[in-house]
Amino acid sequence: MYKPFRFGIIIEDVQTREELIGRARRAEALGYDTLLVPDHFSTLAPISTLMALADATTTIRIGSHVFGNDFRSPAMLAREVAALDQLSGGRFQLGLGCGYLQADYQQAGIPLEEPKVRVDRFQEALFIIKHYFTDEEVNFSGKYYSVTGLKGSTIHVQKPHPPIYIGGGGNGKRMLKIAGREADIVGVSIGTTESVKERLSWLRDAAQERFEQLELATMVFSVVVTDQREAVAQRIASSQQSGPERRSFSLTPEQVLDSLQFLIGSEDQIVETLLNRRERLGYSFIQVAGKYLEAFAPIVARLAGK
């Protein structure tokens, strides 16, 4: 059995209250499932933004995409998450990651340490956060965090805790293993449908009997609704090999069309692509950059909840 499709829209390019509320209400009206807020210094502060989104809407879910673990103590973040869940009426999704962007660390005035340290710290923080929602009192002493007599939440709506989203991107195999054991939703976005199979095998090995319960998510960076599918893929592939977008590695047109980060084609072709990826790989939670809110809406209308 496949999980029904859900569609999230990433709210990352708004600067005013009017823009924010307008985008949120439009996404809700178009049938999107979740409003996702990044945690970068270049965007609006996430916790207050999430509460504004909850107040402006009635049914659409809200979620962090994702909180950088190093920027908040886990005990304080857990309290904020419980409040967001209560005040949104149980509509909150907790996305949590290690942090990765050098500019964020520079502006926060803290060092960007090696991946092993960030993952170790993340794992300790996740333990504290989860137990805050399930235990009457949390006591923990680790290498990076210690809490004593932390009173557990009694106010959150979703049990045992708001759904937890963990991405398995840049920190690779170890993060996917943690996600397999601890998450409810797992994001694996980088690569073609063939190359992600290895990552999904790591996830399956870690999750064991939990794997069938996991919701698999992917983030789409580019949506092009067109009848010129191959020509657009050729143009994207060419742009990666020259000019300001030149990369140290590039995709062929065929790989562009097969990449989880791109959705290119007519509405029918994009629907077929998503159905195929769900059948082959299990992906059902599709997250789309905010600028594609309107362009992607017809696909949402055809697949949401199915």
C-alpha positions, 0 to 999 in steps of 0.5 A: 500500500502506498501512502497518499500524496501530500504536498508542502510549499516552502515559504522562503521568499517573503518579507512582509506580513501581507505577503506571508498571510496571502501566500499561506491562505492561497496555499491552503485554498489550492489544497497544499498540505503543509506550509514549511518555513526554513531556518536561515538568517536570510529568511524570516525568523521561523518560530514567530513566522510559524505562529503567524502562519497558524493564525492566518489559516485553519486546516493546513499544517505548518512545519519547520524546514528545518530547525538548525540544531546548533542555534537553540538549546534542545530544552528551549526548542522542545518548549517552543515546539509544544507551544506551536503544536498546542496553539496551532491546534495540533498542526505542527510538524517538527523538522530538525537538522544538524545545520550546514550553511556557513553563512548562518554560523558566521552570522550567529557567531558560532563555529561550524564544526565537523559533521561528526560533532554536529551529528553527535550533538544532534543525536543528543538533542533529539533524545531530549526533545523526544523525551520531553514529550513522552516523560514526566521529567527528563534527566540527561547528561551527555557530552554536549547537553545536560538537563536535570528535572526538565518537566515534560510537556502536558500541553501538546496535542499530537501524541506521542509528539508532533511528527518528526522530519529528518533529512538525510542529505549532506551528512549521509549514511549516519543521518539516515540511520538516525532518521530510520530509528527516530523519525516519522518523515524522512527526506532523501532528495539528492540524486536520480531515482537510481542513485537514491536507492542506496540511501533508501537501503541504509534507511531500511536497514536502520528502520527495520520493521518501522520502515513501512510506517515512514513517510518518504519526502523529497524536495523539488527545486525546479518545476517547469510545466511545459510541452517541450520536456526534452528541450528544457532538460537540455537547456538545464543540463547545458546551463550547469556546464557553462556561465554563472551556474557552472558546477563541478559536476553536471547532469545529462539531460536524461539525468535531469529528467530522472533527478528528484530535484526536477519536475519537468513536463506537461501536467500529465507527464509530471503526474505520471513521474510522481506516480512512478517515483512513489511506486518505485521508491515510495515517495509521497510527501513532495515539497516544492519551492514557494515560487512554484505555488501557482504553477504546481497547483494543478498537479496538487489538485490531481494528486493530493490525498490520493 
